[in-house]
Amino acid sequence: MDKRTLLQTLRTARPILYQIDLGYACAGVVVRAGLVIEAAPIFRWAIGKSWVYFESWVRGMGGTVTRT
């Protein structure tokens, strides 16, 4: 996907809020078009990463993901 198409997709896609619970931390992330676009400070490193990658990381750490 080229940059122009990606930007158009990000503008038109609906954002989805997910609640992440790792036991030691509970926070939210906002996903749009399969990318993490906003996150609580503890997950700031995930901004720009794919949702698939981040969700698998959370589950691998023993955490839970809830769509709100």
NORLINGI-V162962 format. One record per pair of residues at least 4 apart in sequence whose C-alpha atoms are under 7 Angstrom apart, sorted by the first residue. I is the first residue (numbers start at 1). J is the second residue. Records with the same first field share a line. If there is no record, write none. Layout:
# NORLINGI-V162962
I = J / J
This chain:
# NORLINGI-V162962
1 = 5 / 6
2 = 6
3 = 7
4 = 8
5 = 9
6 = 10
7 = 11
8 = 12
9 = 13 / 33
10 = 32 / 33
13 = 32 / 33
14 = 32
15 = 30 / 31 / 32
16 = 30 / 31 / 32
17 = 28 / 29 / 30 / 31 / 67 / 68
18 = 28 / 29 / 30 / 65 / 66 / 67 / 68
19 = 27 / 28 / 29 / 65 / 66 / 67 / 68
20 = 26 / 27 / 28 / 64 / 65 / 66
21 = 25 / 26 / 27 / 63 / 64 / 65
22 = 26 / 62 / 63 / 64
23 = 63
27 = 40
28 = 39 / 40
29 = 36 / 38 / 39 / 40
30 = 36 / 37 / 38 / 39
31 = 35 / 36 / 37 / 51
32 = 36 / 37
34 = 50 / 51
35 = 48 / 49 / 50 / 51
36 = 46 / 47 / 48 / 49 / 50 / 51
37 = 47 / 48
38 = 47
39 = 43 / 44 / 47
40 = 44
46 = 54
49 = 53 / 54
50 = 54
51 = 55
52 = 56
53 = 57
54 = 58
55 = 59
56 = 60
57 = 61
58 = 62 / 63 / 64
59 = 63 / 64
